[in-house]
């Protein structure tokens, strides 16, 4: 603060007025005999502080003298989360794109930006450390809404455990971390393309097709001995104008209330219009085996 005159034994410090976004930690006293003196102090910066300079005035007073000085603290860089695409709900199997901007008034960005995605229990589900921290716009991807953290790497982020916090952390040596967060919910839908191949030599007019496959089809989500069964036109949606090529989809709330686990998804009694059933292994001796795939939710 420079020299004060006349000399004094000690000087106490105070803020001239409070300042938004900063907490200034001042020493109780410092000596003031002679000139000048240096006194370190610390400033805590609110995570919401905007990029740029913030000024405040310090006042030192003793029985002999008083003096003041203006201090400027420059806040930067900062990170801004621009968007989550496709939006606030991610259908599992699709990518979430996280767009962000590193803001700097001097052009100096972060050393790195880290991405963390956590479930509602604050368990780390997905992480991408060491990403681009330079000034400007950047984008990161959460592939298919899946874990990349042990021991569940490769599992889908269970809708039951949402919403999921998406956090970007800007890191720079010698500076406090800067963080920005948003949230996303995940959603489970089951979809499949079904094709009834026309037999060699047959014409489309003389082949069966899939017009009434919902009369028999059961789509089952199975965990151990517990089965959740979906049947009928009210639950399974069928689209497609070609009777031999259809798209089926289940969009049901019960799919988003399943407990964690490794599931089997089975297509039972999938048949064409004249009763030819789909057999997963094509071995007649062990009966008709449903088409099946595994689905892990964590």
Secondary structure as UniProt FT lines:
FT   STRAND          10..15
FT   TURN            20..21
FT   STRAND          22..25
FT   STRAND          29..31
FT   STRAND          42..45
FT   TURN            47..48
FT   STRAND          52..61
FT   STRAND          66..75
FT   STRAND          78..85
FT   STRAND          89..91
FT   TURN            92..93
FT   STRAND          96..103
FT   STRAND          112..118
FT   TURN            120..121
FT   STRAND          124..131
FT   STRAND          136..142
FT   HELIX           143..145
FT   TURN            150..151
FT   TURN            153..154
FT   HELIX           159..161
FT   STRAND          164..171
FT   TURN            173..174
FT   STRAND          178..187
FT   STRAND          190..195
FT   TURN            200..201
FT   HELIX           204..206
FT   TURN            211..212
FT   HELIX           213..215
FT   STRAND          218..223
FT   TURN            224..225
FT   STRAND          226..231
FT   TURN            233..235
FT   STRAND          236..239
FT   TURN            243..244
FT   STRAND          245..250
FT   HELIX           253..257
FT   STRAND          261..268
FT   TURN            273..274
FT   HELIX           284..286
FT   STRAND          291..297
//
